[in-house]
Amino acid sequence: MNTYKGTGQRLSYTAGSDLSASAVVVIGDMIGILVADIASGASGAVEVTGDHVLAATAADSWSQGVQLYWNATTEKLTDTASGNEKAGRAAADKAALATTARVLLNDNA
């Protein structure tokens, strides 16, 4: 029996409301980024791996490789674990005042 279903880079996601491409969604204990718009009740693809640039908390700074989290309230990456969902590892250093950052999605090892 062939058990291979794909690379695991994208998963199907059913939207609970209308969502726009590039929106970040929490799926269980990971995050995904919508590939295209998804209407409420419809399913679409979300990226769950790879190196992505996302909005980041300007006050935070971090070094490449540190664990990053997604703050669903502010819709930004942060290095603060409390109350936030694991997003992945920093793909590059981030200086304070920078408003975006690179993250290796779901690289939470």
C-alpha positions in Angstrom: 0.0 0.0 0.0 1.3 3.5 -0.9 1.0 5.7 2.2 2.7 8.8 0.7 0.3 11.8 0.6 2.6 14.6 -0.2 5.5 16.7 1.0 3.6 18.2 4.0 4.5 21.7 2.9 0.8 22.5 2.4 -2.3 21.3 4.3 -6.0 21.8 3.5 -7.7 24.3 5.9 -11.4 25.0 6.2 -12.1 28.7 7.0 -14.5 29.6 9.8 -14.8 33.1 8.2 -13.7 34.8 5.0 -9.8 34.9 5.0 -7.4 36.7 2.7 -4.3 35.3 1.1 -1.2 35.6 3.3 -3.3 35.6 6.5 -1.8 33.5 9.4 -4.1 30.9 11.0 -3.5 28.7 14.0 -4.0 25.0 13.3 -3.8 23.0 16.5 -0.4 23.8 18.0 1.1 25.2 14.8 0.5 28.1 12.3 -0.1 28.2 8.6 -0.2 30.9 6.0 -3.0 31.0 3.5 -1.9 30.5 -0.1 -5.0 32.2 -1.6 -8.3 33.7 -0.3 -10.6 31.3 1.4 -14.4 32.0 1.8 -16.1 31.0 5.0 -16.9 27.3 5.0 -14.6 26.6 2.1 -11.3 24.8 2.1 -8.0 26.0 0.8 -4.2 25.5 1.0 -2.0 26.8 3.8 1.8 26.7 3.9 3.0 25.1 7.0 6.8 25.0 6.3 9.4 27.2 4.7 11.1 30.5 5.3 8.6 33.3 5.4 8.6 37.0 6.3 5.8 38.0 8.8 4.9 41.1 10.8 6.9 41.2 14.0 6.7 43.0 17.4 8.9 46.1 16.9 10.2 46.2 20.5 11.6 42.6 20.3 15.0 41.7 19.0 16.4 38.2 18.6 19.2 36.1 17.0 18.9 33.6 14.2 17.7 30.2 15.5 15.7 31.3 18.5 12.1 29.9 19.1 9.5 32.4 17.8 5.8 32.6 18.7 2.7 34.0 17.0 0.6 36.5 18.9 -2.9 36.0 17.5 -4.1 39.2 19.1 -1.5 41.5 17.6 -1.0 39.2 14.5 2.8 39.5 15.0 5.8 37.3 15.7 7.4 37.6 19.1 10.0 35.9 21.2 7.5 35.8 24.2 6.1 32.3 24.8 3.4 33.1 27.3 0.0 33.1 25.8 1.3 32.7 22.2 1.5 29.8 19.7 4.8 28.4 18.6 5.5 29.7 15.1 9.0 28.3 14.3 12.6 29.3 14.5 14.1 32.7 13.5 15.6 32.4 10.0 17.7 35.5 10.6 18.5 38.0 13.3 16.0 40.7 14.0 16.9 44.2 15.3 14.7 46.2 17.7 12.4 48.5 15.8 12.2 46.2 12.7 8.5 45.5 11.9 9.0 42.2 10.0 11.1 39.1 10.6 11.9 35.8 8.8 10.7 32.6 10.4 11.2 28.9 9.5 7.5 27.9 9.9 6.8 25.2 12.5 10.5 24.4 13.0 9.9 23.9 16.7 12.4 21.2 17.5 
